[in-house]
Every structure is written in C-alpha cells, then in structure tokens.
Amino acid sequence: MTVPPHVAIDPAILYFGTPVILLSSLNEDGTTNLMPMSSVFWLGRRAVLGIGAKSQTALNIERRPEVVMNLVSADLVSHVDRLALTTGRPDVPRWKADAGYVHEPDKFRAAGLSAVASATVRPRRVAEAPVHLEAQVRALHQLEADDVAAGRRTLVVEAQVTKVWIAPDLRLAGYPDRVDPDRWRPLIMSFQHFYGLGARVHPSRLASIDEDRYRVPAPAGRRAEAPAP
Ligand SMILES: Cc1cc2nc3c(=O)[nH]c(=O)nc-3n(C[C@H](O)[C@H](O)[C@H](O)COP(=O)(O)O)c2cc1C
C-alpha cells in the first residue's frame, strides 16, 4: 500500500469522535441540570470527563460532587441537539453569549425528555437514555494547570460509577451483567457533528479475553474496580 505524505495542519479543536452523553448534576435549588458533552472515557469503574469551568455543571459538581452519565443512542440525536447552545447559568458567560448561547433553566423540558430518580445520587436520570451511570466525583483536576496564561478553562473530573442501569434490550443474551455491543448504538460527536456507529468491522483479538477477568474482588461486599484492558 502506498501512503501519500501527510500534511501538517493546525486545527482549533481535536474532536476526532467520542460518545455523546447528557450529564446530570444537581442545581442549588435541588433540580437537575443536563449538559450535553462528549469529552468522556471510562477505565474500569472510573469515568474521566472534560467540563468547561464556566458551565453550570462545573459549579454544580464543585458544590455537590455527584453526577449521572446518561449515554444517548443515535436515535435521540434531535433531543440532544435541542440542548446545544443552552446553559443552566442565568449569567450567560460572555464567550457563550457571543456564540448564541441562551439561559435554559429546565433542560428536561427543553429537550423533551423525562426525569427519573436515581438510586445512589441526587441528580435525576434521563428516562429515554438507554444507559445510566450514577457516579460520585472523586477528584477534580485543572486541565492546562502548567500553562499560567490559560487560566481556569477546563476541569478534568474523575468519577466513580456507583450504579449502572441499562435498557433490557441491550443485555447480551445469556449474560445478566454484560452489554451486547451489537445492540448498543451510541451517538458520536466528531468535530461538532453527529454520527452513529457502523457495524463491527473486524474480529477483535482483545475480545478473546473473557470480560469477567477485568472484575476484581470488591472490598466490603461492594463490586470493585477493574484494571484497564
Ligand atoms: C454534542 C455536544 C457535546 C459537547 N461536549 C462538551 C464537552 O465535552 N465538554 C464541555 O465542557 N462542553 C461540551 N459541550 C458544550 C456544553 O454543552 C455547554 O458548555 C453547555 O452550556 C453546558 O451546560 P451548563 O452550562 O448548563 O452546564 C457540548 C455540547 C454539545 C451539544
């Protein structure tokens, strides 16, 4: 195979494609704020999320370190898109106001989605999302902390998943605690645009490892955290 030489570019963003979630956090008045976001990945039972420091979500998490990650499927895209360019902050930050953002106090209503109570945290879950991960925030890091000029732009949030809920049809047949990746159709954001996933493209050698090998014995009767694959 001949590979043409690469060209060097200087993109403003490096969003090469990640799953979209609606992040629930608790507002000061006890209602739940929803933030569409896609800077998220998971290792074992921990999640790592990149959250703009000026968002209502960042304020909420600093006050009450609990979240629900509502993972949305591609068919919910129009609901997610209704939350774009909105913020739960009444004092819309300057950059957002200039970009067309408006204050939206009731994100569930705005998105046409319904709230259900969570089991281990106070922020509510999004009923229509096929996957809900309730989580406790365990650490807050500042991104670009080495760059004094950058200021406090983005928080990197580390959260421990405390409860996993999935739509029954996502279960892998014969395995009560597994997700069927052929049925899970996440919504993907790539460079600010929405995509779905195609079909499986190749057999996976990594998948020759039984999933349960990643589970480690839990302390005090709790399920513990697993090593990264
Ligand atoms: C599809 C999508 C993905 C987004 N991903 C992120 C993200 O990963 N991190 C982030 O800080 N903002 C992200 N945003 C922008 C936030 O949704 C936006 O800052 C919003 O105002 C936050 O809401 P809040 O102020 O009520 O917390 C994304 C928006 C959309 C529509």
The ligand as a Gaussian input file, in Angstrom:
#p B3LYP/6-31G(d) Opt

LIG

0 1
 C      -22.865000      17.309000      21.427000
 C      -22.203000      18.253000      22.390000
 C      -21.032000      17.899000      23.007000
 C      -20.413000      18.759000      23.925000
 N      -19.281000      18.354000      24.572000
 C      -18.777000      19.106000      25.569000
 C      -17.719000      18.630000      26.373000
 O      -17.232000      17.513000      26.210000
 N      -17.258000      19.435000      27.354000
 C      -17.777000      20.683000      27.587000
 O      -17.322000      21.383000      28.511000
 N      -18.797000      21.151000      26.836000
 C      -19.324000      20.396000      25.859000
 N      -20.391000      20.853000      25.134000
 C      -20.908000      22.214000      25.404000
 C      -21.792000      22.251000      26.666000
 O      -22.962000      21.501000      26.443000
 C      -22.099000      23.705000      27.018000
 O      -20.958000      24.295000      27.580000
 C      -23.293000      23.904000      27.947000
 O      -23.577000      25.283000      28.018000
 C      -23.069000      23.366000      29.354000
 O      -24.296000      23.448000      30.041000
 P      -24.384000      24.048000      31.505000
 O      -23.752000      25.423000      31.492000
 O      -25.851000      24.114000      31.810000
 O      -23.640000      23.106000      32.405000
 C      -21.004000      20.026000      24.196000
 C      -22.191000      20.381000      23.554000
 C      -22.791000      19.513000      22.659000
 C      -24.095000      19.913000      22.015000

